């Protein structure tokens, strides 16, 4: 890889700023000052910028505990975006694998691996997402079978795909869906005459929200958590 590109992909510098740093003699490769922007960086080579070692970021996989009032989009000036909660290099090249509404809390997965996130978000996949749902009116036992058969959403053709409902109490349940229709969980309960008053996503596929993460906190996924998405694909 060209040295100027390596610097850009390892830092927040633009190509022009990287070239200026090179011309100032601030870049070393294996201890030698390099000013040639076209210099080829070899595998295993140590690159430093102004005395600090830099390296390619590689693909990143992050879980974040989304708080209430934070959006999963950068196209809104009223609310803060979840990406702003990440104190890391180049957050702008990351994307969210399955968004949540502004008033929904819980697990958000963030990555720069498009193929990996496709396994989660594609309508053709069957990656389950489990939500803890609080509703206004008491839940009836017959909803378990109704949700398993599919629910007719307002404005949609056909039923939702089968969903798993576990009633925990009169006003609380766990709902696992394999789709990601617009406001789907809220619309499913609205279709049966109820209203969601609180919604929290606990898991995506085999990835569970880390209980140690407070709202607004994040961590990188473990190798096993990352691999679980591909494993789900292979088991289908």
DOLUM-707811 format. One record per atom (N, C-alpha, C, O): x, y, z. Coordinates in Angstrom, 3 decimals, padded with zeros to 6 digits. Example, Ala and Ser with C-alpha at 12.3 -4.5 7.8 and 13.67 -1.06 7.14 Angstrom:
east  north  up
013.190  -005.690  007.800;
012.300  -004.500  007.800;
013.200  -003.300  007.800;
014.236  -003.319  008.465;
012.850  -002.250  007.080;
013.670  -001.060  007.140;
012.900  000.030  007.870;
013.409  001.138  008.039;
//
This chain:
east  north  up
000.851  -001.197  000.000;
000.000  000.000  000.000;
000.887  001.247  000.000;
001.910  001.294  000.683;
000.479  002.255  -000.776;
001.203  003.526  -000.782;
001.226  004.127  000.620;
000.266  003.989  001.378;
002.321  004.789  000.958;
002.466  005.329  002.297;
001.435  006.405  002.596;
000.906  006.445  003.707;
001.131  007.288  001.632;
000.141  008.332  001.906;
-001.238  007.734  002.154;
-001.981  008.227  003.003;
-001.591  006.674  001.419;
-002.876  006.007  001.638;
-002.877  005.312  002.995;
-003.880  005.334  003.708;
-001.755  004.697  003.349;
-001.635  004.029  004.637;
-001.886  005.007  005.776;
-002.583  004.684  006.737;
-001.317  006.198  005.667;
-001.498  007.221  006.700;
-002.965  007.626  006.784;
-003.517  007.748  007.878;
-003.589  007.832  005.641;
-005.000  008.250  005.619;
-005.905  007.196  006.242;
-006.853  007.529  006.954;
-005.614  005.920  005.973;
-006.467  004.856  006.483;
-006.177  004.523  007.940;
-006.940  003.804  008.585;
-005.064  005.053  008.455;
-004.687  004.795  009.842;
-004.986  005.966  010.765;
-004.969  005.814  011.987;
-005.258  007.132  010.192;
-005.466  008.352  010.972;
-006.637  009.130  010.400;
-007.313  008.674  009.478;
-006.867  010.308  010.958;
-007.929  011.184  010.447;
-007.412  012.178  009.421;
-008.148  013.073  009.004;
-006.150  012.036  009.005;
-005.565  012.972  008.045;
-006.116  012.745  006.641;
-006.367  011.609  006.238;
-006.297  013.821  005.916;
-006.643  013.735  004.505;
-005.377  013.431  003.710;
-004.272  013.479  004.250;
-005.542  013.119  002.424;
-004.374  012.817  001.593;
-003.421  014.012  001.534;
-002.205  013.830  001.592;
-003.953  015.227  001.420;
-003.087  016.404  001.332;
-002.334  016.641  002.638;
-001.158  017.004  002.615;
-003.004  016.438  003.785;
-002.337  016.617  005.072;
-001.292  015.527  005.306;
-000.263  015.774  005.934;
-001.556  014.328  004.804;
-000.585  013.248  004.918;
000.681  013.586  004.137;
001.791  013.353  004.615;
000.515  014.129  002.950;
001.675  014.495  002.135;
002.472  015.614  002.794;
003.700  015.626  002.708;
001.793  016.555  003.451;
002.500  017.625  004.154;
003.311  017.065  005.315;
004.436  017.501  005.559;
002.735  016.093  006.035;
003.465  015.462  007.130;
004.699  014.729  006.608;
005.757  014.746  007.238;
004.551  014.089  005.454;
005.692  013.413  004.836;
006.784  014.407  004.476;
007.960  014.178  004.758;
006.395  015.503  003.857;
007.369  016.519  003.433;
008.076  017.140  004.627;
009.225  017.566  004.509;
007.401  017.199  005.792;
008.025  017.760  006.997;
008.936  016.744  007.697;
009.572  017.071  008.699;
008.999  015.522  007.176;
009.856  014.503  007.774;
009.285  013.910  009.038;
010.041  013.445  009.891;
007.959  013.910  009.190;
007.329  013.415  010.414;
006.995  011.934  010.345;
006.507  011.371  011.326;
007.248  011.283  009.198;
006.860  009.885  009.016;
008.098  009.012  008.880;
009.007  009.303  008.103;
008.109  007.926  009.665;
009.205  006.966  009.603;
008.663  005.576  009.339;
007.595  005.209  009.827;
009.410  004.807  008.562;
009.090  003.405  008.332;
010.288  002.580  008.792;
011.387  002.706  008.251;
010.064  001.743  009.786;
011.137  000.968  010.409;
012.292  001.864  010.829;
013.459  001.513  010.652;
011.957  003.027  011.390;
012.959  003.932  011.924;
013.590  004.876  010.931;
014.386  005.729  011.325;
013.271  004.759  009.675;
013.858  005.609  008.632;
012.841  006.651  008.175;
011.695  006.313  007.876;
013.260  007.926  008.120;
012.379  008.984  007.658;
012.089  008.784  006.175;
013.002  008.632  005.363;
010.819  008.788  005.841;
010.387  008.628  004.452;
009.570  009.849  004.051;
008.628  010.238  004.740;
009.948  010.445  002.927;
009.218  011.617  002.435;
008.469  011.328  001.134;
007.716  012.170  000.646;
008.676  010.153  000.585;
008.047  009.775  -000.680;
006.650  009.232  -000.401;
006.510  008.189  000.238;
005.615  009.925  -000.872;
004.231  009.495  -000.626;
003.906  008.180  -001.317;
002.987  007.473  -000.903;
004.654  007.845  -002.370;
004.405  006.609  -003.102;
005.182  005.416  -002.560;
005.124  004.328  -003.133;
005.900  005.607  -001.474;
006.651  004.515  -000.854;
005.698  003.377  -000.489;
004.610  003.615  000.036;
006.114  002.137  -000.771;
005.259  000.982  -000.523;
005.485  000.439  000.895;
006.595  000.045  001.252;
004.419  000.426  001.687;
004.494  -000.108  003.039;
004.341  -001.624  002.969;
003.345  -002.129  002.451;
005.326  -002.348  003.492;
005.300  -003.816  003.462;
004.672  -004.370  004.735;
004.653  -003.705  005.772;
004.162  -005.587  004.646;
003.588  -006.257  005.815;
004.635  -006.356  006.924;
005.790  -006.695  006.665;
004.234  -006.063  008.135;
005.131  -006.151  009.272;
005.975  -004.920  009.504;
006.723  -004.861  010.480;
005.874  -003.939  008.635;
006.666  -002.728  008.775;
006.065  -001.824  009.851;
004.844  -001.693  009.943;
006.920  -001.199  010.667;
006.475  -000.273  011.703;
006.468  001.139  011.139;
007.491  001.642  010.676;
005.298  001.770  011.184;
005.148  003.132  010.660;
004.826  004.062  011.821;
003.933  003.780  012.620;
005.553  005.170  011.913;
005.291  006.150  012.957;
005.013  007.513  012.338;
005.571  007.869  011.300;
004.150  008.255  012.988;
003.813  009.619  012.589;
004.096  010.521  013.772;
003.470  010.399  014.825;
005.043  011.426  013.593;
005.430  012.340  014.668;
005.794  011.563  015.939;
005.477  011.984  017.052;
006.454  010.440  015.752;
006.930  009.646  016.882;
005.954  008.626  017.424;
006.326  007.828  018.284;
004.722  008.623  016.954;
003.697  007.701  017.435;
003.409  006.630  016.387;
003.180  006.943  015.219;
003.420  005.361  016.809;
003.162  004.275  015.877;
001.707  004.291  015.418;
000.795  004.478  016.224;
001.498  004.095  014.127;
000.155  004.035  013.563;
-000.015  002.706  012.842;
000.967  002.070  012.458;
-001.247  002.296  012.662;
-001.512  001.050  011.959;
-002.895  001.062  011.346;
-003.761  001.835  011.757;
-003.100  000.204  010.363;
-004.394  000.116  009.707;
-005.450  -000.326  010.712;
-005.199  -001.177  011.566;
-006.624  000.259  010.595;
-007.678  -000.019  011.560;
-008.226  -001.437  011.433;
-008.577  -002.059  012.436;
-008.300  -001.944  010.223;
-008.926  -003.245  010.025;
-010.438  -003.131  010.202;
-010.964  -002.047  010.457;
-011.118  -004.247  010.066;
-012.566  -004.232  010.226;
-012.921  -004.223  011.707;
-012.293  -004.898  012.523;
-013.951  -003.435  012.032;
-014.336  -003.253  013.431;
-015.776  -003.696  013.656;
-016.648  -003.486  012.813;
-016.004  -004.312  014.806;
-017.316  -004.829  015.171;
-017.595  -004.387  016.608;
-016.852  -004.734  017.527;
-018.660  -003.628  016.791;
-018.913  -002.955  018.061;
-020.346  -003.224  018.519;
-021.274  -003.238  017.710;
-020.518  -003.440  019.839;
-021.862  -003.406  020.413;
-021.970  -002.169  021.281;
-021.039  -001.821  022.007;
-023.107  -001.515  021.201;
-023.365  -000.310  021.978;
-024.715  -000.430  022.665;
-025.681  -000.913  022.074;
-024.778  000.014  023.918;
-026.041  000.065  024.646;
-026.668  001.422  024.370;
-026.292  002.427  024.973;
-027.631  001.440  023.452;
-028.240  002.703  023.038;
-029.167  003.256  024.116;
-030.052  002.551  024.600;
-028.961  004.523  024.494;
-029.887  005.156  025.444;
-031.122  005.691  024.727;
-031.158  005.771  023.499;
-032.103  006.045  025.492;
-033.286  006.729  024.965;
-032.875  008.116  024.463;
-031.994  008.751  025.044;
-033.509  008.584  023.389;
-033.257  009.930  022.896;
-032.069  010.067  021.973;
-031.703  011.183  021.605;
-031.447  008.944  021.582;
-030.320  008.931  020.655;
-030.781  008.272  019.362;
-031.493  007.268  019.400;
-030.385  008.822  018.222;
-030.831  008.276  016.952;
-029.760  007.407  016.304;
-028.573  007.528  016.609;
-030.196  006.535  015.410;
-029.302  005.673  014.636;
-029.176  006.208  013.211;
-029.228  005.445  012.247;
-029.012  007.506  013.088;
-028.894  008.154  011.784;
-028.102  009.434  011.950;
-028.078  010.025  013.029;
-027.453  009.861  010.875;
-026.715  011.133  010.903;
-027.516  012.243  010.223;
-027.022  013.362  010.087;
-028.732  011.951  009.800;
-029.518  012.900  009.023;
-030.551  013.634  009.861;
-031.651  013.909  009.381;
-030.218  013.954  011.094;
-031.165  014.624  011.980;
-030.406  015.628  012.843;
-029.416  015.276  013.484;
-030.861  016.857  012.858;
-030.181  017.897  013.620;
-030.736  018.044  015.028;
-030.159  018.760  015.846;
-031.852  017.375  015.324;
-032.494  017.528  016.628;
-031.900  016.585  017.663;
-031.794  016.941  018.836;
-031.507  015.366  017.236;
-031.044  014.359  018.179;
-029.578  014.011  017.936;
-029.069  014.150  016.824;
-028.913  013.559  018.989;
-027.538  013.084  018.909;
-027.516  011.707  018.256;
-028.423  010.903  018.469;
-026.484  011.433  017.460;
-026.350  010.145  016.776;
-025.517  009.185  017.620;
-024.605  009.612  018.327;
-025.824  007.895  017.550;
-025.085  006.897  018.325;
-023.595  006.903  017.989;
-022.769  006.627  018.859;
-023.242  007.213  016.744;
-021.831  007.198  016.371;
-021.029  008.236  017.149;
-019.820  008.082  017.322;
-021.687  009.285  017.615;
-020.992  010.313  018.382;
-020.585  009.810  019.764;
-019.794  010.456  020.451;
-021.124  008.657  020.175;
-020.774  008.072  021.468;
-019.472  007.270  021.398;
-018.947  006.842  022.426;
-018.957  007.069  020.188;
-017.752  006.257  019.998;
-016.518  007.152  019.947;
-016.388  007.981  019.046;
-015.625  006.990  020.896;
-014.383  007.758  020.945;
-013.284  006.945  020.265;
-012.391  006.410  020.921;
-013.369  006.861  018.913;
-012.434  006.060  018.142;
-012.086  006.783  016.851;
-012.731  007.763  016.479;
-011.056  006.286  016.173;
-010.651  006.859  014.891;
-011.709  006.554  013.822;
-012.283  005.466  013.780;
-011.938  007.527  012.983;
-012.791  007.382  011.803;
-014.161  006.765  012.084;
-014.526  005.783  011.438;
-014.911  007.301  013.008;
-016.257  006.766  013.242;
-017.176  006.974  012.041;
-018.183  006.281  011.902;
-016.831  007.931  011.168;
-017.678  008.261  010.026;
-017.740  007.153  008.986;
-018.652  007.147  008.159;
-016.789  006.204  009.003;
-016.833  005.132  008.007;
-017.585  003.901  008.533;
-017.719  002.900  007.830;
-018.070  003.987  009.768;
-018.854  002.898  010.349;
-020.328  003.044  009.991;
-020.792  004.140  009.675;
-021.049  001.954  010.041;
-022.496  002.012  009.834;
-023.187  001.096  010.834;
-022.554  000.244  011.458;
-024.481  001.282  010.973;
-025.265  000.573  011.981;
-025.965  -000.618  011.334;
-026.661  -000.472  010.330;
-025.772  -001.793  011.920;
-026.378  -003.021  011.400;
-027.702  -003.267  012.121;
-027.780  -004.074  013.048;
-028.719  -002.572  011.687;
-030.033  -002.708  012.312;
-030.334  -001.566  013.245;
-029.909  -001.576  014.400;
-031.056  -000.586  012.764;
-031.309  000.627  013.540;
-032.427  000.447  014.553;
-033.260  -000.452  014.440;
-032.422  001.331  015.549;
-033.490  001.404  016.535;
-034.120  002.779  016.497;
-033.462  003.760  016.150;
-035.408  002.856  016.857;
-036.089  004.148  016.938;
-035.461  004.997  018.036;
-034.778  004.486  018.923;
-035.701  006.293  017.961;
-035.098  007.213  018.923;
-035.488  006.888  020.360;
-034.693  007.097  021.276;
-036.710  006.375  020.571;
-037.165  006.075  021.932;
-036.993  004.601  022.314;
-037.473  004.178  023.365;
-036.318  003.825  021.477;
-036.021  002.430  021.784;
-034.589  002.324  022.289;
-033.679  002.944  021.738;
-034.398  001.537  023.337;
-033.073  001.374  023.928;
-032.528  -000.015  023.607;
-033.224  -000.860  023.044;
-031.266  -000.229  023.980;
-030.712  -001.569  023.892;
-029.618  -001.755  022.879;
-028.921  -000.808  022.515;
-029.469  -002.992  022.420;
-028.333  -003.422  021.622;
-028.339  -002.828  020.217;
-029.299  -002.977  019.461;
-027.243  -002.155  019.892;
-026.993  -001.684  018.534;
-025.638  -002.235  018.105;
-024.663  -002.132  018.850;
-025.569  -002.816  016.919;
-024.330  -003.336  016.361;
-023.818  -002.375  015.300;
-024.571  -001.920  014.439;
-022.525  -002.071  015.376;
-021.905  -001.073  014.513;
-020.655  -001.694  013.895;
-019.891  -002.365  014.590;
-020.441  -001.480  012.604;
-019.324  -002.110  011.920;
-018.951  -001.335  010.662;
-019.669  -000.429  010.240;
-017.816  -001.705  010.067;
-017.478  -001.223  008.735;
-017.379  -002.394  007.755;
-016.838  -002.257  006.657;
-017.908  -003.546  008.169;
-017.923  -004.749  007.344;
-019.315  -004.906  006.736;
-020.241  -005.373  007.398;
-019.451  -004.515  005.488;
-020.753  -004.520  004.833;
-021.347  -005.908  004.664;
-022.555  -006.085  004.820;
-020.516  -006.894  004.348;
-021.031  -008.254  004.163;
-021.543  -008.832  005.480;
-022.553  -009.534  005.510;
-020.838  -008.531  006.561;
-021.254  -009.024  007.877;
-022.596  -008.422  008.265;
-023.494  -009.143  008.701;
-022.744  -007.120  008.113;
-023.995  -006.472  008.503;
-025.147  -006.901  007.597;
-026.304  -006.895  008.018;
-024.832  -007.272  006.354;
-025.872  -007.742  005.431;
-026.532  -009.012  005.958;
-027.732  -009.211  005.768;
-025.757  -009.873  006.621;
-026.322  -011.101  007.182;
-027.340  -010.797  008.278;
-028.215  -011.616  008.560;
-027.229  -009.626  008.892;
-028.135  -009.232  009.966;
-029.359  -008.503  009.437;
-030.474  -008.726  009.909;
-029.153  -007.633  008.459;
-030.213  -006.711  008.050;
-030.981  -007.117  006.806;
-032.069  -006.595  006.564;
-030.449  -008.026  006.017;
-031.117  -008.386  004.769;
-032.490  -009.011  005.023;
-032.611  -009.902  005.863;
-033.521  -008.559  004.311;
-034.862  -009.154  004.461;
-034.896  -010.644  004.130;
-035.807  -011.354  004.555;
-033.903  -011.120  003.370;
-033.868  -012.528  002.975;
-033.271  -013.421  004.063;
-033.353  -014.646  003.977;
-032.673  -012.811  005.083;
-032.056  -013.580  006.160;
-033.058  -013.798  007.295;
-034.130  -013.193  007.317;
-032.695  -014.667  008.229;
-033.591  -014.955  009.348;
-032.865  -014.768  010.678;
-032.916  -015.630  011.556;
-032.191  -013.634  010.810;
-031.481  -013.329  012.048;
-032.483  -012.790  013.068;
-033.065  -011.724  012.869;
-032.680  -013.526  014.156;
-033.670  -013.125  015.146;
-033.210  -011.957  016.000;
-032.045  -011.886  016.391;
-034.126  -011.042  016.288;
-033.868  -009.923  017.193;
-034.875  -010.000  018.328;
-036.083  -010.003  018.093;
-034.374  -010.064  019.567;
-035.258  -010.202  020.719;
-035.421  -008.867  021.438;
-034.449  -008.177  021.745;
-036.681  -008.528  021.696;
-037.032  -007.266  022.346;
-037.778  -007.526  023.647;
-038.592  -008.445  023.734;
-037.500  -006.722  024.641;
-038.303  -006.700  025.860;
-039.319  -005.577  025.675;
-038.953  -004.414  025.503;
-040.591  -005.940  025.712;
-041.669  -005.015  025.363;
-042.560  -004.761  026.580;
-042.968  -005.695  027.270;
-042.850  -003.504  026.828;
-043.828  -003.123  027.850;
-045.014  -002.487  027.139;
-044.838  -001.615  026.288;
-046.223  -002.921  027.486;
-047.414  -002.451  026.791;
-048.405  -001.824  027.768;
-048.335  -002.033  028.979;
-049.326  -001.052  027.204;
-050.288  -000.303  028.028;
-051.372  -001.195  028.617;
-051.746  -001.037  029.779;
-051.883  -002.142  027.813;
-052.999  -002.980  028.250;
-052.527  -004.407  028.529;
-051.507  -004.837  027.990;
-053.254  -005.135  029.358;
-052.855  -006.508  029.698;
-052.733  -007.391  028.457;
-053.495  -007.258  027.500;
-051.759  -008.293  028.500;
-051.511  -009.220  027.405;
-052.342  -010.484  027.599;
-052.449  -010.999  028.712;
-052.928  -010.977  026.517;
-053.709  -012.204  026.587;
-052.900  -013.369  026.039;
-052.080  -013.193  025.138;
-053.130  -014.559  026.582;
-052.348  -015.738  026.215;
-052.496  -016.107  024.739;
-051.581  -016.691  024.159;
-053.635  -015.776  024.121;
-053.846  -016.159  022.723;
-052.939  -015.393  021.753;
-052.852  -015.746  020.577;
-052.262  -014.343  022.244;
-051.350  -013.587  021.382;
-050.137  -014.429  020.984;
-049.541  -014.192  019.934;
-049.767  -015.408  021.811;
-048.612  -016.245  021.499;
-048.830  -016.952  020.168;
-047.960  -016.928  019.297;
-049.988  -017.577  020.012;
-050.306  -018.275  018.767;
-050.514  -017.289  017.625;
-050.128  -017.565  016.489;
-051.111  -016.157  017.912;
-051.383  -015.162  016.875;
-050.077  -014.610  016.289;
-049.948  -014.459  015.074;
-049.122  -014.315  017.157;
-047.839  -013.791  016.678;
-047.051  -014.881  015.939;
-046.316  -014.592  014.994;
-047.210  -016.127  016.376;
-046.522  -017.233  015.713;
-047.049  -017.453  014.298;
-046.308  -017.883  013.414;
-048.317  -017.159  014.087;
-048.925  -017.309  012.759;
-048.641  -016.111  011.868;
-048.640  -016.237  010.643;
-048.401  -014.952  012.465;
-048.175  -013.725  011.699;
-049.295  -012.735  011.939;
-050.446  -013.112  012.160;
-048.943  -011.473  011.890;
-049.897  -010.395  012.170;
-050.026  -009.515  010.936;
-049.044  -009.249  010.243;
-051.243  -009.070  010.671;
-051.482  -008.162  009.548;
-051.208  -006.726  009.996;
-051.942  -006.177  010.817;
-050.158  -006.125  009.459;
-049.831  -004.745  009.795;
-050.594  -003.788  008.902;
-050.834  -004.074  007.730;
-050.966  -002.671  009.453;
-051.658  -001.647  008.685;
-050.782  -001.169  007.533;
-049.629  -000.788  007.736;
-051.334  -001.190  006.325;
-050.611  -000.717  005.155;
-049.686  -001.729  004.524;
-048.984  -001.401  003.567;
-049.663  -002.970  005.038;
-048.781  -004.003  004.499;
-049.595  -005.083  003.798;
-050.731  -005.369  004.180;
-049.002  -005.677  002.774;
-049.611  -006.825  002.114;
-049.119  -008.102  002.779;
-047.912  -008.318  002.890;
-050.021  -008.931  003.213;
-049.641  -010.190  003.831;
-049.278  -010.032  005.294;
-049.179  -008.923  005.818;
-049.082  -011.184  005.944;
-048.781  -011.209  007.357;
-047.288  -011.047  007.613;
-046.466  -011.266  006.723;
-046.955  -010.664  008.831;
-045.557  -010.679  009.230;
-045.061  -012.117  009.268;
-045.860  -013.052  009.328;
-043.762  -012.293  009.234;
-043.212  -013.635  009.373;
-043.419  -014.099  010.821;
-043.529  -013.274  011.728;
-043.473  -015.418  011.035;
-043.722  -015.937  012.382;
-042.785  -015.324  013.424;
-041.578  -015.221  013.205;
-043.355  -014.922  014.550;
-042.591  -014.304  015.636;
-042.850  -015.077  016.923;
-043.918  -015.660  017.104;
-041.864  -015.075  017.812;
-041.970  -015.807  019.074;
-042.268  -014.828  020.209;
-041.477  -013.926  020.486;
-043.403  -015.012  020.856;
-043.817  -014.150  021.964;
-043.805  -014.950  023.261;
-044.418  -016.013  023.358;
-043.099  -014.422  024.251;
-043.077  -015.016  025.585;
-043.619  -013.980  026.571;
-042.996  -012.944  026.804;
-044.774  -014.271  027.141;
-045.404  -013.328  028.067;
-044.777  -013.497  029.454;
-044.778  -014.589  030.022;
-044.250  -012.409  029.978;
-043.580  -012.426  031.280;
-044.497  -011.987  032.413;
-044.407  -012.489  033.533;
-045.365  -011.060  032.110;
-046.328  -010.555  033.097;
-047.470  -009.917  032.333;
-047.499  -009.970  031.103;
-048.404  -009.319  033.037;
-049.579  -008.740  032.387;
-049.206  -007.687  031.360;
-049.895  -007.530  030.352;
-048.121  -006.963  031.605;
-047.765  -005.850  030.726;
-046.368  -005.960  030.126;
-045.880  -004.995  029.537;
-045.717  -007.102  030.258;
-044.350  -007.238  029.742;
-044.168  -008.573  029.045;
-044.680  -009.598  029.495;
-043.428  -008.551  027.931;
-043.184  -009.768  027.162;
-041.848  -009.660  026.438;
-041.286  -008.576  026.275;
-041.359  -010.825  026.008;
-040.203  -010.886  025.114;
-040.719  -011.256  023.734;
-041.485  -012.208  023.584;
-040.300  -010.507  022.736;
-040.725  -010.780  021.363;
-039.493  -010.919  020.480;
-038.635  -010.036  020.443;
-039.417  -012.052  019.764;
-038.322  -012.287  018.831;
-038.871  -012.279  017.421;
-039.764  -013.055  017.082;
-038.322  -011.383  016.595;
-038.743  -011.271  015.205;
-037.544  -011.489  014.291;
-036.401  -011.311  014.711;
-037.800  -011.871  013.052;
-036.715  -012.097  012.091;
-036.790  -011.103  010.940;
-036.088  -011.245  009.939;
-037.638  -010.105  011.088;
-037.756  -009.060  010.079;
-037.307  -007.733  010.681;
-036.940  -007.656  011.854;
-037.345  -006.710  009.867;
-036.998  -005.379  010.361;
-037.848  -004.321  009.690;
-037.337  -003.295  009.240;
-039.144  -004.572  009.625;
-040.043  -003.596  009.023;
-040.084  -002.313  009.868;
-039.773  -002.325  011.059;
-040.462  -001.248  009.240;
-040.521  000.059  009.897;
-041.418  -000.003  011.134;
-042.593  -000.359  011.042;
-040.846  000.351  012.304;
-041.588  000.346  013.570;
-042.323  -000.986  013.792;
-043.437  -000.996  014.315;
-041.711  -002.094  013.402;
-042.450  -003.352  013.340;
-043.044  -003.784  014.685;
-044.225  -004.126  014.756;
-042.243  -003.771  015.740;
-042.755  -004.259  017.025;
-043.943  -003.417  017.484;
-044.960  -003.962  017.913;
-043.822  -002.118  017.397;
-044.905  -001.226  017.803;
-046.154  -001.466  016.954;
-047.274  -001.462  017.464;
-045.944  -001.675  015.656;
-047.077  -001.880  014.752;
-047.731  -003.236  014.983;
-048.943  -003.371  014.813;
-046.954  -004.238  015.365;
-047.536  -005.561  015.640;
-048.477  -005.489  016.830;
-049.570  -006.053  016.791;
-048.069  -004.807  017.876;
-048.946  -004.703  019.043;
-050.128  -003.777  018.760;
-051.226  -003.988  019.275;
-049.900  -002.764  017.948;
-051.011  -001.891  017.561;
-052.055  -002.682  016.776;
-053.253  -002.433  016.901;
-051.594  -003.639  015.965;
-052.498  -004.440  015.144;
-053.411  -005.326  015.988;
-054.477  -005.736  015.528;
-052.999  -005.621  017.220;
-053.836  -006.446  018.106;
-054.470  -005.587  019.193;
-054.937  -006.102  020.210;
-054.483  -004.274  018.972;
-055.207  -003.374  019.864;
-054.471  -002.961  021.123;
-055.100  -002.590  022.113;
-053.155  -003.019  021.101;
-052.380  -002.624  022.274;
-051.366  -001.551  021.879;
-051.191  -001.253  020.698;
-050.709  -000.981  022.873;
-049.746  000.085  022.616;
-048.457  -000.184  023.371;
-048.473  -000.472  024.568;
-047.336  -000.089  022.657;
-046.026  -000.263  023.280;
-045.661  001.026  024.015;
-045.693  002.112  023.437;
-045.318  000.892  025.286;
-044.914  002.057  026.080;
-043.410  002.094  026.348;
-042.866  003.143  026.692;
-042.742  000.955  026.191;
-041.284  000.904  026.332;
-040.760  -000.277  025.529;
-041.381  -001.339  025.481;
-039.593  -000.074  024.891;
-039.049  -001.110  024.015;
-037.534  -001.140  024.160;
-036.865  -000.110  024.080;
-037.007  -002.345  024.376;
-035.574  -002.522  024.632;
-035.096  -003.758  023.883;
-035.640  -004.843  024.083;
-034.076  -003.614  023.013;
-033.553  -004.773  022.283;
-032.460  -005.443  023.109;
-031.487  -004.805  023.509;
-032.637  -006.742  023.358;
-031.718  -007.507  024.195;
-030.682  -008.292  023.395;
-029.564  -008.510  023.861;
-031.062  -008.717  022.181;
-030.125  -009.545  021.424;
-030.380  -009.428  019.932;
-031.477  -009.093  019.485;
-029.322  -009.719  019.175;
-029.389  -009.844  017.722;
-028.689  -011.152  017.377;
-027.484  -011.289  017.588;
-029.441  -012.112  016.846;
-028.868  -013.428  016.624;
-028.413  -014.007  017.952;
-029.164  -014.023  018.928;
-027.162  -014.489  017.980;
-026.597  -015.053  019.206;
-025.880  -014.004  020.052;
-025.330  -014.326  021.105;
-025.884  -012.765  019.602;
-025.172  -011.703  020.311;
-026.099  -011.039  021.315;
-027.097  -010.419  020.945;
-025.756  -011.177  022.588;
-026.553  -010.618  023.673;
-025.935  -009.295  024.137;
-024.713  -009.155  024.191;
-026.791  -008.335  024.470;
-026.288  -007.086  025.027;
-025.548  -007.374  026.332;
-026.088  -008.015  027.233;
-024.321  -006.901  026.421;
-023.487  -007.126  027.606;
-024.118  -006.440  028.812;
-024.358  -005.233  028.793;
-024.384  -007.217  029.862;
-025.036  -006.676  031.057;
-024.162  -005.658  031.779;
-024.663  -004.870  032.582;
-022.862  -005.667  031.501;
-021.950  -004.724  032.152;
-021.937  -003.353  031.480;
-021.371  -002.403  032.021;
-022.550  -003.244  030.317;
-022.568  -001.976  029.602;
-023.732  -001.113  030.086;
-024.894  -001.506  029.983;
-023.410  000.054  030.607;
-024.451  001.014  030.956;
-024.933  001.703  029.679;
-024.257  001.650  028.652;
-026.090  002.345  029.742;
-026.611  003.078  028.587;
-025.570  004.097  028.115;
-025.058  004.891  028.905;
-025.270  004.060  026.820;
-024.276  004.966  026.248;
-022.890  004.379  026.158;
-022.016  004.967  025.521;
-022.658  003.208  026.791;
-021.344  002.575  026.749;
-021.272  001.550  025.617;
-022.295  001.093  025.109;
-020.051  001.202  025.237;
-019.840  000.271  024.129;
-018.572  -000.538  024.360;
-017.736  -000.202  025.200;
-018.455  -001.618  023.586;
-017.221  -002.407  023.553;
-017.126  -003.100  022.199;
-018.116  -003.224  021.477;
-015.910  -003.550  021.868;
-015.741  -004.356  020.665;
-016.302  -005.755  020.896;
-016.247  -006.278  022.008;
-016.839  -006.352  019.845;
-017.319  -007.726  019.932;
-016.139  -008.684  020.065;
-015.042  -008.419  019.572;
-016.385  -009.782  020.729;
-015.378  -010.845  020.795;
-015.336  -011.558  019.443;
-016.251  -011.428  018.629;
-014.260  -012.311  019.221;
-014.159  -013.080  017.975;
-015.328  -014.045  017.838;
-015.853  -014.242  016.742;
-015.733  -014.646  018.953;
-016.846  -015.603  018.912;
-018.144  -014.908  018.541;
-018.948  -015.461  017.789;
-018.361  -013.708  019.056;
-019.582  -012.966  018.725;
-019.605  -012.588  017.256;
-020.644  -012.684  016.603;
-018.465  -012.160  016.731;
-018.388  -011.822  015.308;
-018.672  -013.052  014.461;
-019.443  -012.993  013.503;
-018.043  -014.171  014.821;
-018.192  -015.407  014.051;
-019.597  -015.976  014.130;
-020.008  -016.719  013.238;
-020.345  -015.644  015.176;
-021.682  -016.209  015.350;
-022.621  -015.801  014.224;
-023.556  -016.537  013.905;
-022.392  -014.651  013.622;
-023.248  -014.203  012.518;
-023.054  -015.105  011.312;
-024.030  -015.512  010.682;
-021.808  -015.423  010.981;
-021.529  -016.345  009.878;
-022.001  -017.745  010.203;
-022.447  -018.477  009.321;
-021.902  -018.123  011.482;
-022.342  -019.455  011.905;
-023.841  -019.611  011.733;
-024.323  -020.674  011.340;
-024.584  -018.538  012.032;
-026.046  -018.582  011.832;
-026.376  -018.779  010.370;
-027.281  -019.537  010.018;
-025.620  -018.076  009.506;
-025.844  -018.206  008.061;
-025.610  -019.657  007.622;
-026.393  -020.206  006.847;
-024.527  -020.278  008.122;
-024.176  -021.623  007.714;
-025.190  -022.655  008.186;
-025.366  -023.695  007.551;
-025.856  -022.366  009.300;
-026.806  -023.335  009.864;
-028.171  -023.290  009.199;
-028.987  -024.186  009.413;
-028.442  -022.244  008.379;
-029.750  -022.130  007.743;
-029.914  -023.177  006.661;
-030.959  -023.236  006.012;
//
